[in-house]
């Protein structure tokens, strides 16, 4: 018999449950009498929860690791790029040339030769994401001249130039690897404070640069040197055009090519070094004389490139900028407005009034017609051609004599304008005159110190013409006479006409011409360029109007009197309208 104070088994269970013990099955909860089914259901969430958490933790760790690797790679690449940007050029002397060589990562796989101020030429020489850039820094003119007069100079270049340039490129490639490694390593180390990561980044940069340089060396093809691409037009002068005719290239021919290349670049720098003693760019006004573009848009590329490379102060165009005077042709003339240089123009016999008006609309252009203007510090007089041959040639048939007389009359008109101006401005007389056709010079002889002309499609220089003291410079066709017979030679299997221009150097103080460069570009494809420098005589001949060259009475028909700055209407200009005139041929034979 138990006493009331003694605990019963039920009380023990309750107490145990209250104390956090197991308790009896009845205390498991209200779901059932034995609780076993509920216990089995509760087993599954208890076992699966840790598994899901582990998977989530693993996923988070993978994402963090990927983010870490990506961030490290990005920082390493940025550091390597910064390092590569700091790589200095490797200097090398190749004959008379002092050059710098730079190997740099690039999406364009090529070898680029920079020839300031001559231009740029590039070659597709390999297939790796690397660009090899060589820049001419200077030329020892004495060494260059010795090269041309030496019997062994080119042989020495052939034996030494390839190794010198290759060695410079190899040195620069090693510098690229070093700077890329240091840049990548420092960037990663400073960002993440992990030495191991920094070393891995630096090593990876070295490996990547090494693979790229190795691929460049393995895929480099000397034969690609026969297929140049030109950015600056004058850079073509430094290359031998007929190299492209070779069908197979070996290392020996590569040596020959490189030696010839160095020689011709040297020749260009010799020319650039030969400006008259005591004159430099600050003392000069540089004028580009162009003429007879005849619808060739390539001429404007020539002008733009020459301006970029020689800092031209003005362009003078002596006419025949179009050929038929159509609206389509006149639209091409808007290109003049894109040239960042003053453009002075007189009409040629193929240019209609619409062409002159379109040019006048351009913000940088000045159309001169029987008047005197000042451009780039020079006092310039000019007059348009009195003929208009929109679809014919004014030098053909019965119109020839009429056109000849009109040209002579226009020269006298301009001569009288110059004399009147000089009398009114004795301290600042006319420096040069512009006349399209040079064949009837009397009106300007002895009245202007210098006359510029075109029309003939061939260049000519006549100093002190007919003893008058007037120097007469005629330039050929800057457009290769494209729409006026320039294509005919090509169709006949001959070479196309050269594109020609002339660079004129005037003394800024006196307005006197001191030197000029004849620039000849070989044909419509611009396959070659040559430059020839000439210096003017130190003493100027005194201006004197030749006997019998005074202005004749009534030499200008009233209907062809040009009011200053206004020009003649097309209908008043001479045009061969006689129906018996023979039809013009494909070319005017250099006469317009």
Phi, psi and omega in degrees: 000135183259156178262158181300335183282341184281134181286143177273165175302325180294320179296322178299318180296316180297320179294320178298317179298318180294331180276002179093014180279192184286314180078180180273164177302331182291339182271002184293334180147176187275008187279341182184174184280323181256340176076359185293320180296318180293322178299320181293323178294323182287343181296319189295308177297330180291327180275325186280331184302313178298326180295315179297319180295322179295317178298318180297319179297320179296318178299318180296320179295320179295317179296318179296321179294317179297318178297322180295315179296316180298314180298319178297317180297316180298314180296320179295317180296315179298319178295320179295319179298316178299319177297318180295326179294338182267359181293124179284159175293154173260122183277147178209144174252122179241101185060231181277355184269137168255121186230163172241143181240134181224124174258123184220149176295142184199149175284340177260118182271096183205170173248126186241131176247117181259125186235068181295137359266022189281324179144208186214139177224137182229157183224140173276087190261344185205180185236016178263157181284057183224138174247131176258117185243126176240132181236128175285119181269331182183167181227130171279101187299323179296317177296320180297316179295322178296326179300318184286336181260001181264138177286339184248000186301312182289327177297319178295320178298317180299326184274336187247330188300312182300316181294322181295315181290319179298317180297319179296319178296320179296317178299318181290325176297318177297319176297322177300314180298316181296310182294323178295318180296313180297317180297313180295315181297314180296318181298315180291316181298316181289330182280315188251351179056041179233116183294319182297314178301319181298317180294319179297318180297315179296316178297320178296321179297317178298316181297317181295316178296318180298317178297317181296316180294320178298317178296324177296314181296319183290322185265357183298131183237109176301334180298336180294343179293347178273001183231072184281154169243133186250131173261310174267127187301324183288342179297340180292338179294338183270013183228146179273112190296325187280005176297332181295347180281347181290140181262340179219139181239136173233182185295327179296317180291329176299319177298316180299315181301312182296319179296316178296321180299312179300319181298317183286324174299319178300320180299320180294320180289330174299316179298318182293336182276354191260027173296151182305145181300136177090357179243135173228183187301328180292335182266001188243150165252120184259120183239134175260121178262119176236162179194160172051053178292326175047054170072009181274106181296341179298333180298324179290329174296319177302311181300315182297317181293318179296322178294319179299320188270338185235004178051061181295140177272333180197154172248134174245124181245118183262033164100178188057051179281336173237187182233324184237353177074026181278159178302324180298316178298317182297330177298327179298335186288348177294343178298333179302321182294343179272351180279125184274059181200143177302139185234114182255132190221140165237152182285144170259180184289347176264355186263124176275174180297330180294323178296315179297321180294321179296319178294319180300331180289341183287137188295339183255005189256148174229119176265124185250129179214103181054049180207174180239132179229162174244123180224132178055032179083002179253143177264116191237131173247149180197161177211143179284161179291135183282357180258157174218114181238078186296321181227023182211190180232124186286000176260014185247142171065211186291346179280351186296308183295321179296319178293321179299314179297321181294320179296317179299318180296320181294325178296320178293322177302314181292322178300317178295321178298320180293316180299319180294320180294315182296324177295324181279340182227066184297336180275347183218068183288173179296133179272323181203156180238153182239127178217129186296310186257120184273003190281346180236080192271349195308320185296341182250348182295128180078356181255339179224140181289335183213136176234135176249136181220173174224234169074325190273346182065009172222149183272149180205151176226126178230103180277144180049056187299125179054032177068020185270350187085355180270124174270132185239117181245119178250130179254151179285202185271118177286345176257011184062025182048042190310305184265011179227054176101353183291333181278336185305313180301323180296316179295334180269004178086008179263175177289144177291162177295145178292151168266126185234150174209167181222129176265127183246135180244116181253142172293123185296330183279317187259344185074011183274137175289125183248336180196161176210152177247126170271121182249121182238121178253127191285090169081180186295334181274358181051050184280346178203158179220139173229150179232132178233120182267132175232142177251141180283156177301149182294326182255133177274138173290145181287136180290133178206125179290123182299153179298133180086000181259013176292158183294120179291153176294136176064028183287339182252116176300141183307322183288351180244015174286124185265116174289134184309125177081357184256325181075174180261140171299150182304324184289342179265356179272154183290130177221134180287095182256000181297123183295343180273357179295136179293150179294142180290148177279187181294332180229151178271011175064029179080017180243032176142000000 
